[in-house]
Amino acid sequence: GMENEYVRALSAADGSTLWTTRLGNSGTNRGPQYPGARSTPTVAGDLLLALGSDGDLACLATETGEVRWAKNLRSDFGGEPGNWAYSESPLVDGDRVICAPGGTEATVVAVNKHTGEEIWRTVLPEGDQAAYASPIVAEPEAAARPSVTGNLRLDVALTSTGGIFVRGLGVDSEFDGSLRVTNTIGEIGRAHV
């Protein structure tokens, strides 16, 4: 809707509505107005994790749509949405739900998928706004299990601790077709794109 956002489960057999749960308000855009949901819910077993455009993060029971827990990325984590509100889909990695509130208080955060309790938060000094890309697990077989997120750059965070592993700038002012990859020490290499 234009003012409210909902999660709705449909029957695979006939398309009928099984349940509908209000997620929250539609987020405010700071440019052209295109209100409404932009994220795809993530299903993890009997749980469904959904993020609304106003920053409402909720865990629902897949069978009934009952809200198990809810957080708001702006009010609970000091989040700073991008120009077109929140648009990412939550990443589930084990018992962690990872998303990017953006801003200077919790650029990236992990909460427990069963309780919503905060596990860790990463604060980047730049205080980037939330991005429009969803975090992903970049190396699923690696012990560190990094996730990738960012606004105008590529950031790699360790999902187990939230520590920033690599921070890269997407485009240099003198773009030569390569991606400059940095860590907290400085440039560590270039990758051709």
C-alpha positions as a Python dict, from the first residue, in 0.01 Angstrom:
ca = {
    (1, 'G'): (0, 0, 0),
    (2, 'M'): (93, 364, -13),
    (3, 'E'): (96, 412, 367),
    (4, 'N'): (128, 61, 513),
    (5, 'E'): (339, -239, 420),
    (6, 'Y'): (233, -598, 471),
    (7, 'V'): (375, -949, 445),
    (8, 'R'): (128, -1187, 284),
    (9, 'A'): (156, -1565, 249),
    (10, 'L'): (-16, -1732, -43),
    (11, 'S'): (-112, -2095, -95),
    (12, 'A'): (111, -2272, -348),
    (13, 'A'): (-188, -2488, -443),
    (14, 'D'): (-442, -2222, -541),
    (15, 'G'): (-293, -1875, -470),
    (16, 'S'): (-539, -1797, -192),
    (17, 'T'): (-422, -1580, 97),
    (18, 'L'): (-315, -1786, 400),
    (19, 'W'): (-233, -1489, 625),
    (20, 'T'): (-148, -1119, 613),
    (21, 'T'): (61, -932, 872),
    (22, 'R'): (120, -556, 882),
    (23, 'L'): (495, -488, 880),
    (24, 'G'): (494, -108, 927),
    (25, 'N'): (468, 224, 746),
    (26, 'S'): (600, 295, 399),
    (27, 'G'): (936, 470, 417),
    (28, 'T'): (980, 833, 314),
    (29, 'N'): (1174, 903, -3),
    (30, 'R'): (1403, 1205, -30),
    (31, 'G'): (1367, 1230, -406),
    (32, 'P'): (1099, 1119, -647),
    (33, 'Q'): (818, 954, -454),
    (34, 'Y'): (793, 580, -513),
    (35, 'P'): (646, 457, -185),
    (36, 'G'): (614, 91, -102),
    (37, 'A'): (802, -225, -22),
    (38, 'R'): (1130, -297, -201),
    (39, 'S'): (1265, -601, -19),
    (40, 'T'): (1214, -973, -55),
    (41, 'P'): (1152, -1159, 272),
    (42, 'T'): (1404, -1426, 372),
    (43, 'V'): (1271, -1765, 483),
    (44, 'A'): (1481, -1966, 729),
    (45, 'G'): (1299, -2285, 827),
    (46, 'D'): (983, -2190, 1015),
    (47, 'L'): (1085, -1822, 1035),
    (48, 'L'): (1034, -1541, 784),
    (49, 'L'): (1250, -1227, 816),
    (50, 'A'): (1117, -915, 644),
    (51, 'L'): (1244, -556, 619),
    (52, 'G'): (1004, -276, 532),
    (53, 'S'): (1104, 44, 356),
    (54, 'D'): (1066, 243, 682),
    (55, 'G'): (1323, 18, 854),
    (56, 'D'): (1080, -223, 1023),
    (57, 'L'): (1264, -555, 1062),
    (58, 'A'): (1039, -839, 1177),
    (59, 'C'): (1057, -1211, 1234),
    (60, 'L'): (732, -1392, 1158),
    (61, 'A'): (618, -1753, 1195),
    (62, 'T'): (584, -1892, 842),
    (63, 'E'): (273, -2097, 933),
    (64, 'T'): (67, -1819, 1092),
    (65, 'G'): (232, -1482, 1023),
    (66, 'E'): (254, -1421, 1399),
    (67, 'V'): (524, -1165, 1486),
    (68, 'R'): (795, -1332, 1696),
    (69, 'W'): (997, -1010, 1737),
    (70, 'A'): (1035, -671, 1567),
    (71, 'K'): (1298, -398, 1551),
    (72, 'N'): (1322, -69, 1365),
    (73, 'L'): (1657, 9, 1202),
    (74, 'R'): (1615, 383, 1256),
    (75, 'S'): (1487, 394, 1615),
    (76, 'D'): (1664, 86, 1755),
    (77, 'F'): (2000, 130, 1578),
    (78, 'G'): (2012, 499, 1476),
    (79, 'G'): (1987, 399, 1111),
    (80, 'E'): (2017, 634, 816),
    (81, 'P'): (1819, 511, 513),
    (82, 'G'): (1920, 593, 158),
    (83, 'N'): (1730, 837, -63),
    (84, 'W'): (1463, 579, -148),
    (85, 'A'): (1425, 439, 204),
    (86, 'Y'): (1532, 83, 299),
    (87, 'S'): (1557, -161, 10),
    (88, 'E'): (1768, -459, 115),
    (89, 'S'): (1660, -810, 203),
    (90, 'P'): (1783, -951, 537),
    (91, 'L'): (2069, -1203, 526),
    (92, 'V'): (2037, -1508, 751),
    (93, 'D'): (2374, -1666, 836),
    (94, 'G'): (2332, -1940, 1098),
    (95, 'D'): (2154, -1781, 1395),
    (96, 'R'): (2240, -1428, 1279),
    (97, 'V'): (2024, -1188, 1077),
    (98, 'I'): (2248, -928, 914),
    (99, 'C'): (2135, -598, 769),
    (100, 'A'): (2264, -245, 722),
    (101, 'P'): (2082, 29, 916),
    (102, 'G'): (2338, 280, 783),
    (103, 'G'): (2459, 588, 965),
    (104, 'T'): (2713, 651, 1240),
    (105, 'E'): (2561, 433, 1516),
    (106, 'A'): (2527, 96, 1342),
    (107, 'T'): (2636, 86, 980),
    (108, 'V'): (2590, -293, 977),
    (109, 'V'): (2422, -498, 1250),
    (110, 'A'): (2361, -864, 1336),
    (111, 'V'): (2072, -977, 1555),
    (112, 'N'): (1973, -1322, 1678),
    (113, 'K'): (1716, -1467, 1436),
    (114, 'H'): (1516, -1627, 1720),
    (115, 'T'): (1506, -1333, 1965),
    (116, 'G'): (1603, -1015, 1777),
    (117, 'E'): (1870, -944, 2040),
    (118, 'E'): (2175, -761, 1906),
    (119, 'I'): (2482, -980, 1854),
    (120, 'W'): (2716, -716, 1713),
    (121, 'R'): (2722, -384, 1532),
    (122, 'T'): (2982, -230, 1306),
    (123, 'V'): (3024, 144, 1291),
    (124, 'L'): (3209, 296, 999),
    (125, 'P'): (3349, 646, 1052),
    (126, 'E'): (3199, 766, 723),
    (127, 'G'): (2850, 680, 850),
    (128, 'D'): (2730, 569, 506),
    (129, 'Q'): (2358, 567, 442),
    (130, 'A'): (2198, 226, 398),
    (131, 'A'): (2260, 79, 54),
    (132, 'Y'): (2013, -62, -195),
    (133, 'A'): (2197, -392, -230),
    (134, 'S'): (2135, -679, 9),
    (135, 'P'): (2422, -825, 210),
    (136, 'I'): (2545, -1160, 81),
    (137, 'V'): (2773, -1436, 203),
    (138, 'A'): (3074, -1407, -24),
    (139, 'E'): (3262, -1724, 70),
    (140, 'P'): (3018, -1980, 215),
    (141, 'E'): (3286, -2245, 276),
    (142, 'A'): (3532, -2013, 454),
    (143, 'A'): (3548, -2017, 832),
    (144, 'A'): (3528, -1636, 851),
    (145, 'R'): (3206, -1627, 640),
    (146, 'P'): (3224, -1263, 526),
    (147, 'S'): (2921, -1069, 409),
    (148, 'V'): (2930, -789, 157),
    (149, 'T'): (2740, -462, 182),
    (150, 'G'): (2795, -97, 102),
    (151, 'N'): (2661, 221, -49),
    (152, 'L'): (2917, 361, -291),
    (153, 'R'): (3187, 109, -202),
    (154, 'L'): (3239, -258, -142),
    (155, 'D'): (3266, -351, 226),
    (156, 'V'): (3341, -698, 359),
    (157, 'A'): (3246, -767, 721),
    (158, 'L'): (3303, -1085, 918),
    (159, 'T'): (2954, -1210, 1005),
    (160, 'S'): (3080, -1379, 1321),
    (161, 'T'): (3210, -1056, 1480),
    (162, 'G'): (3107, -762, 1263),
    (163, 'G'): (3469, -656, 1218),
    (164, 'I'): (3547, -488, 887),
    (165, 'F'): (3781, -715, 696),
    (166, 'V'): (3817, -517, 374),
    (167, 'R'): (3688, -177, 269),
    (168, 'G'): (3710, -90, -98),
    (169, 'L'): (3629, 218, -299),
    (170, 'G'): (3411, 139, -597),
    (171, 'V'): (3539, 403, -839),
    (172, 'D'): (3853, 615, -815),
    (173, 'S'): (3833, 977, -928),
    (174, 'E'): (4064, 871, -1213),
    (175, 'F'): (3890, 545, -1297),
    (176, 'D'): (4124, 315, -1492),
    (177, 'G'): (3900, 6, -1504),
    (178, 'S'): (4017, -135, -1173),
    (179, 'L'): (3871, -159, -824),
    (180, 'R'): (4095, -30, -546),
    (181, 'V'): (4068, -255, -239),
    (182, 'T'): (4173, -117, 98),
    (183, 'N'): (4181, -231, 457),
    (184, 'T'): (4241, -23, 768),
    (185, 'I'): (4612, -3, 682),
    (186, 'G'): (4568, 125, 326),
    (187, 'E'): (4555, -2, -31),
    (188, 'I'): (4615, -376, -53),
    (189, 'G'): (4558, -435, -421),
    (190, 'R'): (4362, -373, -737),
    (191, 'A'): (4122, -594, -923),
    (192, 'H'): (4042, -534, -1289),
    (193, 'V'): (3671, -484, -1359),
}
